Amino acid sequence: MKDFLLILASGSAYRADLLRRLGLPFRAWSPDIDESPRPGETCAGTAARLARDKARAGAGRFPGAWVIGSDQVAELDGLPIGKPGDRDNARGQLRAMRGRTVTFHTALCLLVDDRAQEAVVPTAVTFRDLADDEIERYLDREPAFDCAGSAKSEALGIALLSRLHGDDPTALVGLPLIALAGMLRREGARVP
């Protein structure tokens, strides 16, 4: 196997933490990408396009590198749910999602030379029928304002959920490592 420079084209600390699990050296770089959905684009389509755009931006910045792009879009009733940014928005998101199932579409793109491997890994997350006081206690303890849907499943947010259904638990956190490990192996990386 030849040596390669692995770039994670994402500013997400969550994705960087996940990628460290694979034990491969990498460099994180945050591309400047407009993450707005396009008219008529599905939530899964938006996630896939953004992952691809991030990987392409990384490939342009780091010629010859293996570049990972990833993005996640949460969907409720066909509409995207973004990062809340503040407590009021987080409260509103959690109230809208209580007792409902939200699909988190986590997209991945690995670019090596001119070859692209892509995947979108969905995770269906069912929220408990949360009381207002539970939402407030949660936001007091874990203000997840930088997470789509306002809940960190890898931390206290797991207590807000009644069920998860998906093929890769790391996809919900933001980087589907099962899919990524397969992509890297297909390119010749030793994982593990």
N, C-alpha and C positions, 0 to 999 in steps of 0.2 A: 504494500500500500504506500502510495506517495504521500508526502506531507502536504497539508493544506491549511489555509487560514479559514477558520470558521467565524462567520459574522452573524450575530443576532441583530437583525434590523428592527429593533424595538427599544423604546425607552422604558418598558415595563420592568420594574424590579421583580414582579411575580414571575414573569417569563424567564428572566435571568436566573432566578433561584431554581426554577424547574430544570432549565437546561444544565445546570451544574450537576444534577443527578446522573447525567450520562457520562460524566468524568472526562469529557473532551475539552481541551482548552478552546476558548472562544473570546471574541471581543464584542461587546455590545455597543451599538451605534444607533442613535435615534434619528430616523428620517423625518423630514418635514413633508407630511402627506396630508392633503385635505381629506378628512374622514367623513365628510357629509355623504349621506346616501343619495343616489341619483334617482330621478323620477322613474317610477315603474320597477325599480330594482327590489328584489326580495331581500330579506334580512340575510339569508345564507349567501346570496349573490354579492351583497355588500361586503360581507366578511371575506369572501374569496377574492374579490377585487382588491380590497385593501391589503390582504396578505401578499398578493402578487405585486402590487405597487410598491410595497415596502421592500420586498426582495429585489425588485428591479432597481429601485433607488440604491440599495446597498451594493448591487453588482456594478452599478455605474460609478460608485464611490470607491469600491475596492475590486478592481479588475482582477480576475483569476481566483477570487475567494469563493468559497461555498457560502451562500447567503440564505439565511432562514428569515422568512417573513411570516408573521402571524397576526391575526386580529380576531376579535370576538364581537358578535352582535347578539344581544338578547332580544327575544321576540315574544310579544304578548298580543294576541288577536291580530296577527299580521303586521304589527307595528314595532319598530325598534324601541328598546329601552336603553338609554345611555347611562353614562356615569352621572350620578345626581349632583355632585359638586358641593352641595350644602345640605344641612339637616332638613330643611323644609321640603326640598325635592326628594330626599331619601325617604322621609315619612310618607309622602305622596306615592312613591313607587311601591313601598312595602304595603300600604293600604290597598293599592290597586291589584297587587299580586296575591294577597292573602286568600287562601283556599283555591288558588288557581295554579295551573301548570304553565311554566315559562320555558321556552326552548332557547338554550344558549348554543349558538352556531360558532364553533371555533375553527377557523380556517388556518391552513398551513401551506406554505410554498417554500420548497427548497430549490434554489437555482445553483447549478454547477455548470460552468461554461455556458452553453446555449440550451442546456436541458433543464426542464422544469418538472418537478413532481408536485402535485397539489392534492389536497384533501380538505373536506369540510366534515368535522366531527360534531354531530349534534348531541346535546345532553338535555333531556327533559327533566325539569326540576319542579316538583310540586311543593308549594308553600303550605304550611299549616294555616288554619283559619285564625290568624293572629289577632289578639285583642289589642286595642290602642295602647294599653299600659305595657304590653310585651314589646311592642315596637319602640316605645320611648325608652324602656330599660335597655333594649339592645343598642339603640343609638347612643345612649349614655356610655355604654361600655365599649362599643366598637363602631365608631363613626366611619363606615365604609363608603365614604363619599367619592372615592376613586375607583369604585367597582361597579360595573354595569349591574343594575338591579339592586344595588345597595346591600348585598349580603356576601360575606366571604365564607364560602363553604369549608375552606381549609382552617377556619377559626370558629369563633362563636356563632357565626351565621348558620352553621350546620343545625343549630337548635331551632331555627326558624322553619326547617324543612320537614316534610313528612315522607318524601320519596325522591330518589334519583334514578334515572334510567339512561344509561349510555354505555358506550364501549370502552371508554378511557377516562378514569377519574381525574387525570391531569388536564384533560381538555377543559373541564369546568373552571379550573384555576387559570387557564389561559394559553397553555401550550400542550398539544396532544403528543406526549412522549412516545406512546406505542407507535403511532403513525410515523413520527419523526425518526425513531430508531430504525424502523424498516426502510425509510427513504435513505438514511445515511448508509445502512448496510448495502443497499443496492448500488450505491456510488463507490463502495469499497472501504468504507470506514469500519473499524473494528469496534462494534457496540454489542456486547461488552468486549 
